[in-house]
Amino acid sequence: MPRPTDLQCTRCGEHYPADRPQTVCPKDGGILYARYDLPAIKKTFSPASLLPLTPTMWRYDAVLPEATPVTLGEGFTPMLRSREYPNVFIKDEGLNPTGSFKARGLSAAVTMARHFGLKKLAIPSAGNAAGALAAYAAAANIEAHIFMPKDVPIANRVECDYYGAHVTLVDGLISDCAKKVAELKEKPEWTRDGWFDVSTTKEPYRVEGKKTMGYEVAEQLGWKLPDGIIYPTGGGVGLLGMWKAFDELEQLGFVGPERPEMISIQSSGCAPIVKAWDEGRTTSEMWTNASTLAAGLRVPKPYGDYLILDILKQSGGLALAATDAEILAATRHWAQVEGIFAAPEGAASLVAYQKLLASNFFTAEDTVVLFNTGSGLKYLDVLDDASVERAPTPASRAIAGIIGPY
């Protein structure tokens, strides 16, 4: 059987062929997931079969699309045991190519773009996805067209320029950048010249790249899933990908039916998932006047919000927010205590853990994985300009039993 066998809508369940480029479900706009013949794969794919393989995300190629990878060595990042909390592990995605977890999703997406013969890839990005697309597109000899807010960290702009991408700086947020891509789609050259949109969850394969984080968490913990995973959530693709990975792992016989409690951490200056969770909604509302120094969390309305909120509910998890002041303090704390210079988005996971530990949601005996999604080196201008004392702190309110303003 080909890999994947087909693509399935996460809303209506409709199936679509996987032998051509696909975006979202034409019936209801649902996100498409790649599906595999897991019973057949199970016959030759086992934990033992992984032992001799190269330590990159492509070691899991049995459950990834069948195409020649466009790779820069992404994946299999360290799972570091915390020096402060004995049962906490820090998954350090800042050691990926281009300095963030975005390398995984864009490696897979660009791999399939080259496989399908696409010529020009467009992406709206809050920063790190732009750099990742630019790098992998350069490696694949495909044009990258980047649309990102003009106030992104300077490293994101510089790396895109050096990779040879076409950059358009937008006065606004990632949602405004997405509108620019949507306008391009209305032009005849979009189809004529082989353009394709690789926006978050607008194509199936960024999720496939990100799901390898779930496979790695399981493998690095000896094929035992943790009690909890705390994940900084902008677009939320990693959360979606890991949850998909856990389902596949169970079907493959690698793990049982147990699942981690999935925790979404956002910035109080842009917390659409937290607000929706707090109000018991199944989708989020557009967040107005989004503002946070954690650029990757400045996503006013994730396209996959309905899946994120469902995962939180299924797993017994929750969503909570951190102020910029808390995020800055956590960034410095991790650097000084753990020796990890984290991106602000990643450091937010420490804030979440401390709050959940204090509220007894987690105990000190629970095994919890915190995701650092990027390197602090990409935020030098942001961190140099900011300080804990100057960062604004909105008035607090209770969220899902946790004190965390938004």
Disulfide bonds with the S-S distance in Angstrom:
none
